[in-house]
């Protein structure tokens, strides 16, 4: 009785409850209709089009968006093996959520986390992120996830650098984005372009910490520049001697030294061959590149050579 009394005294709650009941009933009807027309397994993954849900929600579009958002979250939370296997359905659910309520925030990035089972899913996630950027232009994280997808899954450093550069210019963006952009630019546009970008960041740094981080990146670029000089000397050594060096100092070996002296390491350290045989600084123990783990490399290898929409990575 007490609950009924509260409902009678609250017309808003009554309307809300009726709308929810109507939405659930309509969704159930749609699923039932699809079950009659398609196989059971396909019907279980059915998601109505956003425009259909908009009509069926009787004006309560935010409520409908919340309902389909919960379905997406439950789909991931209920999977104990690999939630990314549900990526196509997650994408459809998020299309409904963001189509009904485009001002939502987290759902755009939710797709970027879980829609990674295939190149098509990643591109779909990127479409969602671009939609999020259009509604939340001051949110750096949407651009960060988009840039990450472009680099990590689609192997497009140039597009990733452009996306992340726009993110780095936003007030809430962390300083490390600028350094990441510089590394990406060094691979797509060369070290000079990366250095110019960092020099501009140094000039406009808002505090000493940011300025120091960008200056460290400039030092890393100079180290890479000298390492590449040593790479060229190594190639000349191979040409002259028909074999590779066993140590960086071999470049100085008589009777026909390739170099008279090794270039100074900018941090006061030296040079060595790492476990993979690359010439690296003993200070950084790595080259100035954006590192990809084995998972990312395997995905790129699997997707390499696929046709790209419009002839370019999206």
ABEGO torsion letter per residue (X at the ends): XAAAAAAAABAAAAAAAAAAAAAAAAAAAAAAAAAAABBAAAAAABBBBAAAAAAAAGGBAAAAAAAAAAAAAAAAAABAABAAAAAAAAAAAAAAAAAABAABAAAAAAAAAABAABAAAAAAAAAAAAAAAAABAABAAAAAAAAAAAAAAAGBAAAAAAAAAAAAABAABBAAAAAAAAAAAAAAAEAAAAAAAAAAAAAABABAAAAAAAAAAAAAAAAAAAAAAAAAAAAAAAAAAGBBBABAAAAABOABBABABBBBBAAGBBBBBBAAGBBBBAAAGBBBBBBBBAAAAAAAAAABGBBBBGGBBX
